Structure formats: C-alpha cells, structure tokens
Amino acid sequence: MTQSEIVQNALTQVLGANIGDKALIEKYFSSEYTQIVNGIELDYQGFISHMLHLKAATKSISIRIASIAESADNVHTHHFVQATKSDNTVSEFEVFARFRLKDGKIIRCYELTRQISGASGDQDLGSRQ
C-alpha cells in the first residue's frame, strides 16, 4: 500500500461508519501521533478523545479528496468533509493537510480547516474534544 493509500484509507475509514473504532485508529495512526489543526495541538489520546466526540456529535461524516500527493514521508491532501450531526444539520469544511508517515503509520498531521457551511458553532469541529 502506498503512503497516499494509507492516508486515503485512514480518512475514509477512521472518519467513516466506524468512527472512534480503536482498532481502526491503531491500524493507521502511530501511538506517537500528534496533530495540529488551525494551531490547536492534540496528542494521540487527545485525537482518540476527538474521534469519540465526533462519534457522539455526528450521524455520519463523508470525505471527498480533491487532490492528494506524496513525497518522501509526506502526503498532502486537499479534501472536503461533510458532517451530518445528530440533529440532522450539516456542516461542511475544506481541509488542507500534510501528513507525515513512519513505518506505514501516520505520525503527524498539520491541518488548516475552514468551514464552508453550517452552524457557526461548528468551526472547531476539526479539533473539538
């Protein structure tokens, strides 16, 4: 599996129907994983907390990757996220991300996310714990 495929699978599976599934998270993300979303840093446990929060707050999340490129241990994506929340309202986001991989797992993510539509209170959905 290429690094781009690892990232693509991580985005679609970890944020898909089985969001918050620890086995899926462990499959794609290193226990050393950290992410920075719009300046907010989460460690691995913070990321798991974030996934569990998303699971509780949403009915579904879908990802559409507009572009993906890899170089050395980096994968860059431009993707769109549509989150249908528990109250059936929808928020949409545009994401630019750089993922670093080591030994077939994601170890770091640098992400800029902007909300395209939805409730203004959802602006932090990309990092909320």
N, C-alpha and C positions, 0 to 999 in steps of 0.2 A: 504494500500500500504506500503511495506517495505521501509526502507531508501535506500536500494540498487535500488529498482524500481524507487524511486523518482529521484535519480541521473541518472540512465539509461535513464529515460524519459526526464529529463532535457537536457542531452547531445544530444539525438537524435531528440527531438522536437525543442528546442530553437536554435540549430545549424542546423536544417533541412530546409525544404522548406519554413517555415515561419520565417526565421531568422530575428531578430530585432523586432518581434511582442511583443509589450509591455505587452499585456495580458498574453502571454505565459511566459515571463520573470517574471512577478509578481506572476504567479501560482507556480513557482518553487524556486524563489530566494527572500530572505528577503530584505527589503529596507535597512537593516543594512549590506548587503553583501559586503565583500571585497575579493579580490583575489590577490595572489602573484604568478606571472609567471616568472620564471627564475630571481627572485629578483626584478621584477617591480610590484609595488602595484597599484591596481585600486580599487576605491570605487564603490558604486552602480552606480552612474552617469557615472563614467569612464567605467564601464562594459557595460552600455547601449550604450555609445558612441562607444565602441569597437564592439559591435554587429552590430550597424548601419554601421560602417566602413567595417566589413566583408560582410554585405549585399551588399554594393556598389562595393566591390572589387571582389566578387566571384559570379559564376553562381550556384554553389552547393557545399555543404560540406557534407561528409559522415563520420560516426563514426563506428568503429568496436571495440567492447570491447573484449579484450583478456582475462582479468580477473577482477573480482570485489569481494570485501569482505567488511563486515561491522562488527563493534564492537562499542558498546555504541552509541555515537552520531557521529561516524566517518564512512565514506565509502571510501575505497581505490580502485582506478581503474588503470589498465594498458590498455591504449587504443590507437588506431591508427586513425589519421584524414587524410582524403584526401580532399583537397580543389581544385576545378576546378575554376580557375579565369576567369574574364570577357573576357580575351584574349584567352581562351581555354587551357592555360598552366596549368599544375597540380603540386602541391606541396604536399608532404606527411610528416607527423610528427608522432613521437612516444611520448606518454604522460604518465607520472606517476603522479597521483593526489591524494590528500587527501581532502575530502570534510567534513565539519562539518555541522550538521543539528540541527535545533531547531524548535520545533512546526511544523514539516512537511515541512520546507523550508531550503534551503541551505543558510548558513550564512557566510561561509568562504571556500576558496579553496586555497590550497598550491599546486603548479604545477611545475613540471620540464618537459620541452618540448624540444625535439631535432628534427631538420629537417633531414629527411631521403633522400628526393629527391626534386628537383625543383630549382627555381631561388634562388641564394644566398641572394638576397634582401628580400626574404620572411621569413628569420629567425625570425623576430619579429612578424610574423602573429598572434601568440598566445596572444599578448598583445597590438598590434598596435591600436591607437585611431585616 
